[in-house]
Amino acid sequence: MEPDLLYLITYFQIMESLIDDRCVVNMGKLKKRYPFEKLLEWLRRADTCWPLKRNIRAFLNRLYYF
């Protein structure tokens, strides 16, 4: 994998862990920084890279659905 892609995969995994314990402050900050539509766009652009899609989807689910 390319280094840029690995960076993004790791980045979204870390973002997901920031809100793992339902930290309201972090969730509020991340909702402002990453609107729902932007995350959906990145999910579409991830195309066939399943590790990136998995991490973006997990971040999206934790941020907006839990």
C-alpha positions as CSV (number, residue, x, y, z in Angstrom):
1,M,0.0,0.0,0.0
2,E,1.0,3.6,-0.5
3,P,2.2,5.5,2.5
4,D,-0.5,8.2,2.0
5,L,-3.2,5.5,2.1
6,L,-1.8,3.9,5.2
7,Y,-1.7,7.3,6.9
8,L,-5.5,7.8,6.1
9,I,-6.3,4.3,7.4
10,T,-4.5,4.9,10.6
11,Y,-5.9,8.4,11.0
12,F,-9.5,7.3,10.8
13,Q,-8.8,4.4,13.2
14,I,-7.4,6.9,15.7
15,M,-10.4,9.3,15.2
16,E,-12.7,6.4,16.0
17,S,-10.9,5.5,19.2
18,L,-11.2,9.2,20.3
19,I,-14.9,8.8,20.6
20,D,-14.9,5.1,21.7
21,D,-16.0,5.9,25.2
22,R,-18.7,8.4,24.1
23,C,-16.7,11.4,24.9
24,V,-19.2,14.2,24.3
25,V,-16.5,16.9,23.9
26,N,-14.6,15.0,21.3
27,M,-17.8,14.0,19.5
28,G,-18.9,17.6,19.3
29,K,-15.6,18.7,17.9
30,L,-15.4,15.9,15.4
31,K,-19.0,16.5,14.2
32,K,-18.1,20.1,13.4
33,R,-14.9,19.1,11.6
34,Y,-16.3,16.1,9.7
35,P,-19.9,16.7,8.5
36,F,-21.9,13.7,7.5
37,E,-21.9,14.6,3.8
38,K,-18.1,14.9,3.8
39,L,-17.6,11.5,5.3
40,L,-20.0,10.0,2.8
41,E,-18.0,11.6,0.0
42,W,-14.7,10.1,1.3
43,L,-16.4,6.8,1.7
44,R,-17.4,6.9,-2.0
45,R,-13.9,8.0,-3.0
46,A,-12.3,5.1,-1.1
47,D,-13.4,3.0,-4.0
48,T,-12.0,-0.5,-3.5
49,C,-9.7,0.1,-0.6
50,W,-11.6,-1.9,2.0
51,P,-9.4,-1.1,5.0
52,L,-10.0,2.6,4.5
53,K,-13.7,2.1,3.8
54,R,-14.0,0.0,7.0
55,N,-12.3,2.7,9.2
56,I,-14.3,5.6,7.7
57,R,-17.6,3.6,8.1
58,A,-16.7,2.7,11.7
59,F,-15.9,6.4,12.4
60,L,-19.1,7.5,10.7
61,N,-21.2,5.0,12.7
62,R,-19.7,5.9,16.0
63,L,-20.0,9.6,15.4
64,Y,-23.5,9.8,14.1
65,Y,-25.4,6.6,15.0
66,F,-24.4,5.6,18.5
